[in-house]
Amino acid sequence: MRLTKGITGFSETQNEYIDNDIWKQTVQSFFSVKAEVNFSDRYNFNYHFIEYDHQLMLLFKNKFSNLFAVAEVIDDSDEYHKLPEHRFINHSDISDFFEGIGFECLDEKFVNSKISTSNSLKTNLLEDLSKEEQEQILKKEPETIGNIIFNDWKKSRRKV
């Protein structure tokens, strides 16, 4: 897999993707009986807090593609306006449903993969990104593929 130009939101592109309102309606319909959903729009992705099977989770959706991922909340004691500490996970119930209607779930191993310029396989994933996107990646120093796709690469999270 290669990340497509425009996926970060730092570059204009004409990627085809499912409208965010349709995404929200789909999320609401799936979780309406099974969970409580709180929507939050932020930068180039939507994230949704979901309490599902007695577990607090985040459902991420990239605004410029049909890519989504599920994360478990590790620590929700952060400030209200910040994303809580989380870890991407595989969740077959959720991924099977959304993939069945045209969204693509990213595997936890993929989104948790560390970015490394010494690993040519990982570097190849980024080749199709625009010059602006490449510059932002160098500037922001994301740690994982998931950080790039969901624009979750705040330096304040880094352990210094």
N, C-alpha and C positions, 0 to 999 in steps of 0.2 A: 504494500500500500504506500502511496505517496500522498502527502498533504497537498490539496489543490490551492492554487493561487486565490487569495481573498479569504481564506478560511479564518485568518486572524482578525479581520475587520480593519486592518491597517492599510488595505489596498482596495481600490474599487474593482469590482468584477461582476460578471453577469452569471454567476453560478445559479443553477436551477435548484430550488429547495422548496420545501413545504412551508407555507405561510405560518407564522407564529401563532396566529389566532386558531388555526386548525390544530396545531400542536397542543395548545392549552385546552381546547375542547376535548381532544383525545385523552390527554392526561386526566382531565376532570372526569370524563366518563369511565375510564378504567379504575380510578381510585375512589370514585364517589361513594361506593359501598364499603370498600376495604380500607380506606385510609383518609386522613386529613391532609389536605394539600394547601400550601401557601406559595403563591407565585411571586417571584422577584425577577425583574428585568435588570440586567447589568451588562454594560459594554457589548461584547459580541456574542453573549450567550444568555440563555435563560437558565435559572436554576430554581428548583422547587424543593421546599422542605416537605418531606413526606414521612408520616409516622405509619409504618407498614409492618405488620406482624410484630407489634410491640418494639419496633426498632426505629430510631430516627435516621432517616436517609436523605440524601440529596439526589435529585434527578437533574442532570445537566443536559442541555440541548444547545448545540452551536447554531447561531442565527443564520449563518451563511452556508449551511449544508444540512443534510438529514442525519447527521451524526449525533448520537446521545450516549450517555454513560451513567451508571449508577454508582453512588459512593455511600459508604456508611460514615456517619458522624462519629468522630472519635472524641471530640471535646467541643461542647456547645457553649462554653463559658465565655467566648469572645464577645466583643461588643455587638450590639444588635445589627449594625449596618455592615458588619464584616462577615465573610464566609467563615463558618466554623472549621476547625481542623477536621480533615476527612481523608479517607482512603478509598480509592476506586475498587469496586468489587464486581463480580459476575452475579447476576440475579436472574435465573432462568424464567421465572414467572413474568417478570417485567419485560425482559428483553424479547421473549417469544411473542408477547402480545404486540409490542410496538414494531418489531421487525415484520410481523405479519401484515402490517398496513403501510409499509414503505419506509420506515426509519431504519437506520443502521446502528446497532449497538456496538460500541467499542469494547473489546476484551480488556479485562483488568491488567493483564500482563503488558498489553500494548500501551495503554494510557499511563501506566506506572513506569514504563521504560524510561531510563535515564537518558538525557541528551548528552552525547559525547562526540566531539569532533574527531576523536581518534577511532571511532567505530564507523566505518564507511557505510554499513547498512543503515544505521540511524541517520547519517548525514544525507544519504540518498532520499530519505523520506521528505527532506526539506528542499530539494532541488527545484521544485516547481513553484515555490513561493516567490513573490515579487521582491524587488530590491528593497522596497520599504519594509516589507515583512522581515526580510533577512536582517536589516538594520535594527529593527525593534527586538528581534531575538538576541542579537549581540548586545544590545543596550540593556534589556530586561533580564537576561540570563535565566531563562526558564530551566527548571530542573528536569521536567518530564515532558513527554509528548502530550499528555493531558493538560499540562500547563499552557501549552501553545494552542491547542484546539479550543480550550475553554477560557483562554485569556486569564488564567489564574496564576500569575507569576510575579506577585508582589515580592520585592526584595525584603520587605519587613518580615516575611515568613522564614527567611533563611536563617540558619543557625550560623552565627559569625564567630 
